[in-house]
Amino acid sequence: MGQVSNQPTEDEWLDLLRPFDPWNRRALLGIFALFGIPPTLLDIGSGTGAMVEFARVLGIEAVGVDQIAKPPDYRTDLATPLDLARQFAYVLCLETAEHIPEMYAETFVANIAHHVIEGGLLIFSAASPGQAGNGHVHLKGADYWRTMFWGRKLLYREDMTIKLKLAWQLIPMPMMWLAANCQVFSKPIQEDPA
């Protein structure tokens, strides 16, 4: 007997996500307006690829990773180890973590942290406890994620987080959860011990 899944099919995911594409592009512009346009960007949990494609239009070397990604981006299970053999100035992971079962959270966080270059930023959001949504299996508060990223040498930036929350609140978008859930982290440049 086959296993029954409560997860949407690939086509169902795309149909659910596409209406948010214009709003995702606006959210991305908010990031760039606040923190600058990076030379490189990785979107982990890129969905339809709207943010990645828009970043490319702006001249950014952008890569998307998702279980439904289309070439030239990378299709993968985000609960498994990931190494793209490079790092990025900005790594985005927006409203994806809640779809990864808790038993794979360490791997998921390691994948994200590994791809942030020294001096780079992670812009992260994850559904909080009680937040409804399709395929939500792992709802944790902001402190949980901060602790996980702290263990991977990513520093929570309250100053940058507040600015992004305010900017996203000003965009009249239907995804009000983005402003509520966002957190910004930086990866410090390691001092040369010599």
Backbone as a ProteinNet text record, in pm:
[ID]
protein_1_A
[PRIMARY]
MGQVSNQPTEDEWLDLLRPFDPWNRRALLGIFALFGIPPTLLDIGSGTGAMVEFARVLGIEAVGVDQIAKPPDYRTDLATPLDLARQFAYVLCLETAEHIPEMYAETFVANIAHHVIEGGLLIFSAASPGQAGNGHVHLKGADYWRTMFWGRKLLYREDMTIKLKLAWQLIPMPMMWLAANCQVFSKPIQEDPA
[TERTIARY]
83.4	0	88.1	63.4	144.4	126.2	227.9	225.5	149	65.4	-12.1	63	77.7	150.4	55	74.8	-3.8	66.4	180.3	255.1	195.9	184.9	137.7	234.1	181.4	265.9	345.2	441.3	522	434.4	342.6	254.1	166.2	120.1	39.3	121.1	249.2	336.9	352.4	381.8	401.8	276.5	159.7	33.9	10.6	51.8	37.6	133.3	253.8	359.1	355.4	317.4	324.6	253.8	136.5	71.2	154.8	251.4	334.5	460	485.5	607.8	627.7	527.2	549.4	582.8	523.3	549.1	688.1	730.7	865.9	971.5	946.4	1040.3	1048.3	934.6	934.1	1008.8	987.9	1058.8	1209.7	1250.9	1392.9	1447.2	1370.6	1413.4	1430.2	1345.5	1360	1493.6	1534.4	1664.9	1776.5	1769.9	1874.6	1876.5	1758.9	1753.4	1822.1	1807.1	1865.6	2013.2	2049.2	2181.7	2272.8	2222.9	2302.6	2278.9	2325	2311.2	2436.9	2421.7	2538.5	2588.4	2713.6	2761.9	2706.8	2680.3	2631.3	2517.4	2426	2309.9	2269.9	2239.2	2186	2051.1	1950.1	1816.5	1790.6	1792.7	1768	1619.4	1552.4	1407.2	1348	1402.7	1372.8	1235.2	1163.5	1027.5	1022.5	946.6	930.6	1055.4	1147.7	1268.6	1252.5	1142.1	1113.9	1222.9	1268.8	1370.9	1504.9	1538.9	1665	1664.9	1557.4	1548.5	1554.6	1487.5	1489.1	1629.1	1697	1834.7	1925	1906.4	1987	1962.9	1838.1	1806.3	1883.7	1907.3	1981.3	2132.3	2178.8	2320.9	2389.5	2312	2367.4	2386.5	2497.1	2519.5	2437.8	2319.2	2223.4	2196.9	2177.1	2152.5	2035.6	1949	1838.2	1852.7	1804.9	1806.1	1669.1	1605.5	1473.8	1439.9	1344.5	1299.5	1220.3	1179.9	1107.6	1181.6	1310.1	1389.2	1405	1413.7	1435.4	1574.1	1641.1	1772.2	1763.2	1865.3	2000.8	2016.8	1907.3	1916.3	1922.8	1937.6	1963.6	1840.3	1800.1	1689.4	1748.9	1706.4	1757.8	1661.7	1676.9	1605.5	1684	1622.8	1692.9	1722.5	1675	1704.1	1830.3	1892.9	2015.2	2134.8	2256.1	2374.1	2386.2	2427.1	2437.6	2570.6	2645.2	2769.4	2779.1	2759.6	2767	2908.7	3006.1	3148.5	3180.3	3097.4	3122.6	3036.6	3064.5	2987.9	2933	2840	2765.3	2761	2756.9	2751.1	2619.1	2509.8	2379.1	2325.1	2276	2200	2061.6	1960.5	1821.6	1764.6	1687.8	1610.2	1482.5	1379.7	1256.2	1141.4	1086.9	969.1	988	1101.7	1135.7	1160.2	1221.2	1261.9	1145.8	1028	912.5	867	921	887.5	987.9	1091.9	1196.9	1170.1	1152.7	1129.5	1240.6	1203.6	1297.3	1420.3	1404.4	1520.1	1629.7	1597.4	1695.8	1737.6	1696.1	1723.8	1873	1952.6	2098.3	2160.2	2121.4	2173.2	2130	2004.2	1949.6	2024.8	2043.8	2114.4	2260.7	2322.5	2461.9	2472.7	2376.3	2375.5	2370.7	2285.8	2271.9	2401.9	2448.3	2567	2690.1	2704.2	2819.8	2830.3	2718.3	2718.4	2726.3	2729.7	2745.5	2894.8	2938.8	3079.7	3112.8	3237.5	3279.6	3250.2	3188.6	3146.8	3009.5	2948.9	2819.7	2702.2	2583.1	2458.7	2369.8	2297.6	2188.3	2060.2	1964.7	1832.2	1740.8	1683.7	1614.5	1476.9	1382	1252.2	1196.8	1126.8	1064.2	932.8	834.2	703.9	718.6	646.9	654	545.8	558.7	459.7	316.9	229.1	89.5	58.8	161.3	138.4	89.9	-28.3	-85.7	-13.8	-18	40.9	50.3	62.5	74.8	206.9	202.5	323.4	408.6	354.8	432.1	445.9	571.6	597.8	693.6	750.2	854.3	845.9	761.7	740.3	815.9	912.1	993.8	1001.7	1026.2	1040.1	1175.4	1186.1	1308.1	1431.6	1417.9	1533.1	1591.6	1507.1	1553.8	1651.1	1609	1691.6	1817.5	1806.9	1925.9	2030.4	1985.2	2077.3	2142	2062.9	2116.4	2223	2194.4	2290.5	2411.4	2392.2	2503.7	2606.2	2557.9	2646.7	2722.4	2679.3	2745.6	2814.5	2844.4	2922.4	2851.1	2718.4	2641	2583.4	2609.4	2570.3	2437.6	2345.6	2217.4	2239.8	2183.6	2197.8	2063	2042.3	1915.4	1894.7	2001.8	1991.3	1939.9	1995.6	1955.5	1817.2	1788.4	1657.9	1546.9	1566.2	1464.6	1440.9	1547.4	1533.1	1454.7	1487.1	1417.3	1270.9	1243.5	1103.8	1024.4	1082.8	1014.3	992.9	1093.4	1080.8	972.1	974.7	875.5	734.4	722	589.3	531.2	617.5	571.7	530.7	567.3	526.6	387.8	288.5	152.3	134.6	206.3	203.3	118.9	65.7	-17.6	62.3	195	276.7	321.6	225.8	258.8	349.6	355.6	441.2	589.7	626.6	768	826	758.9	808.8	809.3	709.1	700.9	811.8	850.3	942.3	1086.6	1116.6	1250.8	1357.3	1475.8	1594.6	1713.1	1805	1924.9	2045.5	2135.9	2258.4	2377.3	2492.4	2614.8	2719.3	2807.8	2920.7	3045.2	3103.4	3220.1	3340.3	3423.5	3549.2	3646.2	3700.8	3793.6	3928.1	3979.6	4111.7	4218.5	4319.8	4431	4515.6	4534.2	4607.1	4757.1	4806.2	4950.9	4993
-118.2	0	124.8	218.8	339.5	432.2	513.1	608.2	733.1	783.3	902.9	1023.1	1127.2	1245.8	1364	1447.1	1570.4	1685.6	1657.4	1759.7	1778	1902.9	1926.6	1867.3	1834.9	1789.5	1909	1882.2	1990.9	2093.8	2048.2	2142.1	2219.6	2152.6	2221.8	2327.6	2295.2	2394	2516	2491.2	2603.3	2689.8	2625.4	2700.1	2781.5	2726.6	2798	2916.7	2901.3	3001.4	3114.1	3083	3182.6	3315.1	3314.2	3443.8	3537.8	3482.8	3565.2	3618.4	3576.1	3617.2	3768.9	3847.7	3993.5	4050.8	3996	4043.8	4000.5	3883.6	3838.6	3927.6	3971.3	4062.5	4195.4	4243.1	4366.9	4347.4	4233.7	4204.4	4202.7	4145.2	4141	4282.4	4367.1	4506.3	4576.2	4541.5	4597.6	4560.8	4434.7	4389.3	4470.2	4483.4	4555.5	4703.6	4763.4	4905	4928.7	4835.8	4852	4815.3	4704	4646.3	4649	4696.2	4704.1	4585.2	4600.2	4493.5	4408.1	4279.6	4192.9	4143.1	4100.8	4041.3	3900.3	3829.3	3691.9	3672.4	3580.5	3553.7	3408.4	3343.9	3207.9	3212.4	3155	3144.2	2997.2	2963.2	2825.4	2812.6	2731.6	2723	2822.8	2825.1	2929	2917	2807.7	2795.7	2811.2	2907.8	2930.3	2988.6	3038.3	3101	3249.4	3309	3449.5	3543.4	3523.2	3613	3594.1	3470.8	3440.8	3501.5	3481.5	3536.2	3688.8	3749.4	3895.9	3946.2	3876.9	3914.9	3907	3805	3791.8	3909	3953.1	4068.9	4191.6	4199.8	4312.4	4294.4	4185.6	4163.4	4086.8	4029.6	3952.6	3808.3	3750	3607.7	3531.8	3486.6	3429.4	3283.1	3206.4	3062.1	3028.3	2941.9	2893.5	2745	2702.9	2562	2530.3	2426	2388.1	2248.6	2185.2	2054.4	2065.8	2188.4	2207.8	2301.9	2326	2417.3	2361.5	2453	2418.7	2467.6	2397.8	2443.3	2587.3	2666.2	2632	2618.7	2626	2615.8	2469.2	2446.5	2312.2	2253.6	2137.4	2063.6	1966	1979	1890.2	1886.7	1784.7	1772.9	1855.8	1958.5	2051.9	1993	1871.8	1803.4	1717.8	1716.9	1638.3	1732.3	1683.8	1770.6	1833.7	1960.2	2037.8	2111.5	2097.7	2172.4	2215.3	2343.5	2397.6	2436.3	2406.2	2430.3	2579	2663.1	2807.6	2871.4	2998	3072.6	3200.3	3263.9	3375.1	3492.9	3614.6	3736.2	3745.1	3708.5	3702.6	3561.9	3506.6	3382.1	3413.9	3380.5	3397.3	3259.9	3254.4	3134.1	3184	3200.3	3263.1	3163.1	3143.6	3059.3	2920.6	2860.6	2726.4	2630.3	2677.6	2590.6	2512.3	2570.6	2503.2	2380.6	2365.4	2249.8	2135.9	2158.3	2058.5	1990.3	1858.9	1790.8	1821.1	1831.5	1870.5	1780.9	1652.4	1561.5	1599.5	1684.2	1727.7	1874.2	1935.5	2078.5	2108.8	2025.5	2049.6	2050.2	1954	1947.2	2069.3	2106	2221.4	2349.4	2372.2	2491.5	2488.8	2372.6	2360.1	2395	2349.4	2381.2	2531.8	2599.8	2745.1	2814.5	2784.7	2853.1	2830.2	2710.6	2676.3	2766.9	2814.1	2888.5	3040.3	3090.2	3234.2	3266	3354.9	3393.4	3479.7	3477.8	3567.6	3711.3	3785.5	3921.2	3926.6	3809.8	3802	3804.4	3805.9	3811.9	3691.6	3651.6	3556.5	3630.9	3629	3683.4	3562	3544.6	3421.1	3452.2	3368.4	3371.8	3231	3200.9	3069.8	3088.2	3011.8	3019.2	2994	3071.7	3060.9	2966.2	2922.9	2830.8	2884	2796.6	2832	2890.3	2917.4	2976.5	2868.7	2887.3	2791.4	2799.8	2691.1	2690.8	2551.5	2543	2414.5	2347.8	2224.5	2146.9	2188.8	2264.7	2304.1	2184.7	2147.5	2032.5	2066.1	2188.8	2222.4	2371	2403.8	2543.2	2574	2664.7	2704.7	2857.1	2908.2	3051.6	3103	3233.9	3298.7	3259.9	3247.6	3212.8	3076.5	2983.6	2850.2	2863.8	2940.7	2956.1	3035.8	3138.7	3216.8	3127.8	3040.9	2948.7	2854.7	2803	2711.9	2781.6	2903.6	2975.5	3024.1	3061.2	3101.2	2989.2	2865.9	2749.9	2729.7	2796.6	2790.4	2921.2	3000.5	3125.4	3233.9	3232.2	3340.3	3424.7	3554.4	3645.4	3712.6	3705	3772.9	3923.1	3992.6	4137.5	4203.9	4240.6	4303.7	4434	4512.3	4639.8	4621.2	4526.9	4502.2	4436.3	4351.7	4285.8	4388.6	4482.8	4586.1	4667.1	4703.4	4780.2	4700.9	4571.7	4491.5	4472.1	4448.1	4434.5	4560.5	4677.4	4802.9	4821.2	4791	4805.5	4712.8	4588	4492.9	4526.2	4588.6	4629.5	4739	4816.5	4925	4878	4757.3	4702	4641.5	4688.1	4636.6	4497.5	4400.2	4265.3	4173.4	4068.2	3976	3887	3882.7	3794.5	3870.1	3904.6	3980.7	3902.7	3771.8	3687.8	3712	3761	3786.5	3887.3	3999.7	4101.2	4048	3970.4	3917.3	3816.2	3738.3	3626.1	3651	3762.3	3778.3	3801.4	3752.9	3773.8	3789	3876.9	3896.5	3854.5	3781.7	3733.6	3773.5	3791.4	3816.7	3713.3	3684.7	3595.2	3681.4	3690.9	3778.2	3729.2	3823.9	3790.8	3743.2	3626.9	3567.8	3637.5	3671.5	3734	3630.2	3672.3	3583.5	3566.2	3441	3420.4	3451	3481.4	3506.1	3630.9
0	0	0	-85.9	-97.7	21.5	43.6	154.1	111.2	198.5	171	228.7	149	192.5	200.8	303	311.3	240.6	179.1	106.8	-33.2	-77.7	-214.2	-317.5	-434.6	-544.6	-596.8	-685.3	-741.9	-812.3	-895.2	-965.5	-868.2	-763.4	-662.8	-590.2	-557.8	-494.6	-584.6	-711.7	-804.6	-813.8	-819.6	-825.3	-697.7	-583.6	-456.5	-446.6	-500.6	-483.8	-587	-711.5	-819.5	-790.4	-726.6	-699.7	-611.9	-538.8	-451.2	-521.4	-644.9	-715.2	-721.1	-760.4	-764	-625.7	-522.5	-386.4	-340.5	-380.7	-346.1	-409.9	-532.5	-597.1	-520	-471.9	-393	-261.4	-198.5	-73.2	-97.5	-210.8	-244.7	-265.8	-331.3	-348.7	-214.4	-117.9	16.2	78.4	59.4	109.6	44.6	-87.7	-160.5	-123	-103.9	-67.3	67.2	159	292.6	299	237.4	260.1	138.5	24.5	-96.7	-188	-310.8	-410.5	-405	-373.8	-359.5	-495.1	-500.6	-625.8	-646.3	-534.6	-541.8	-442.7	-477.6	-393.2	-408.7	-297.4	-296.6	-227.8	-291.9	-233.6	-203.6	-74.6	-31.6	-1.4	-81.1	-75.4	-172.7	-293.9	-393	-457.9	-434.4	-487.6	-637.9	-685.6	-830.5	-894.7	-812.6	-865.6	-893.6	-851.3	-883	-832	-708.7	-653.9	-724.7	-754.1	-822.3	-962.2	-1034.7	-1170.8	-1168.8	-1072.7	-1061.5	-1027.3	-936.9	-901.9	-1024.9	-1106.4	-1228.7	-1323	-1333.4	-1418	-1370.5	-1239.4	-1182.5	-1191.8	-1253.7	-1273.1	-1161.2	-1071.3	-959.9	-1004.8	-966.6	-991.8	-886.8	-926.2	-831.3	-862	-754.4	-763.7	-672.1	-719.1	-638.2	-610.8	-493.8	-453.9	-396.2	-447.5	-397.6	-450.6	-386.8	-434.5	-564.2	-601.2	-726.3	-821.5	-795	-879	-1020	-1114.6	-1254.7	-1295.7	-1391.2	-1438.3	-1488.6	-1462.9	-1420.2	-1268.9	-1193.3	-1048.2	-1006.6	-876.1	-824.9	-756.8	-803.4	-744.1	-643.2	-517.7	-413.6	-296.3	-216.6	-90.4	11.5	64.6	153.7	291.4	317	444.1	433.9	316.8	296.7	283.5	309.8	298.5	159.3	159.6	36.1	35.1	-73.3	-90.4	-235.8	-260.4	-396.2	-434.8	-347.6	-372.1	-388.1	-325.7	-324.4	-217.6	-190.5	-91.9	-155.2	-86.5	-143.4	-47.5	-103.7	-22.8	54.1	-10.7	55.8	37.3	146.8	140.9	194	116.1	157.5	190.9	295.7	327.4	392.1	310.3	353.9	355.8	474.9	494.5	433.3	463.2	415.5	530.9	637.6	748.9	807.9	807.9	866.8	787.3	667.4	582.8	599.7	679.4	701.6	836.4	838.1	966.6	1067.4	1194.3	1299.3	1303.5	1272.4	1278.5	1178.9	1081.1	981.4	1000	1110	1130.9	1134.6	1200.2	1207.1	1067	985.1	847.6	768.4	782.3	710.4	747.4	877.5	924.6	880.1	885.6	839.6	691.2	611.6	468.5	445.6	519.6	505.5	545.6	667.2	721.3	633.9	581.3	497.8	374.5	324.4	198.6	214.9	339.6	363	368.7	281.9	278.9	401.4	445.3	553	510.8	599.6	567.8	502.4	478.6	411.1	507.2	447.9	524.6	496.6	599.6	587.1	619.9	528	552.7	564.3	682.2	718.1	775.5	741.9	810.3	812.4	921.1	936.8	1011	971.1	1036.7	1186.3	1263.8	1409.3	1461.1	1585.8	1642.3	1625.8	1577.7	1557	1419.9	1338.9	1207	1110.9	1058	964	830.1	754.9	622	565.4	434.6	366.2	399.5	444	465.6	583.5	677.3	795.7	889.5	916.7	1003.9	1118.4	1118.2	1215.7	1249.1	1345.2	1382.5	1510.8	1500.8	1615.6	1622	1741.7	1759.7	1711.8	1706.7	1657	1737.7	1869.5	1953.7	1918.5	1881.7	1840.9	1723.2	1622.4	1502.3	1533.2	1617.4	1654.1	1720.5	1808.8	1876.7	1776	1684.2	1582	1496.7	1453.3	1368.3	1448.2	1573.8	1659.6	1665.6	1677.3	1679.9	1550	1445.1	1313.3	1278.3	1380.8	1365.1	1285	1287.9	1227.7	1340.3	1335	1441.1	1409.8	1504.1	1488	1489.8	1392.1	1379.1	1406.4	1531.4	1569.2	1493.2	1475.9	1405.9	1263.3	1192.9	1054.3	1047.8	1144.4	1148.9	1167	1258.2	1281.4	1153.8	1086.6	961.6	856.7	842.6	741.9	779.9	907.2	950.9	916.4	944.8	915.1	765.5	686.4	540.5	486.3	529.7	479	526.8	642.6	689.2	601.1	535.5	449	310.6	274.5	145.3	165.1	90.9	111.9	50.2	107.4	51.3	139.1	78.7	156.2	251.6	236.2	321.4	445.9	532.5	652.5	745.6	727.6	811.8	785.1	668.3	640.5	738.7	755.7	849.2	992.1	1026.8	1163.3	1191.8	1091.6	1113.1	1072.6	1007.9	951	1057.6	1025.6	1107.6	1012	1046.5	965.8	1049.6	985.3	1048.7	962.2	1026.1	950.2	989.4	895.8	923.6	932.1	1051.7	1067.3	987.7	951	885	991.4	972.5	1070.4	1061.4	1176.5	1182.2	1148.1	1074.9	1042.4	1168.4	1215.6	1339.6	1331.3	1212.9	1194.8	1254.3
[MASK]
++++++++++++++++++++++++++++++++++++++++++++++++++++++++++++++++++++++++++++++++++++++++++++++++++++++++++++++++++++++++++++++++++++++++++++++++++++++++++++++++++++++++++++++++++++++++++++++++++

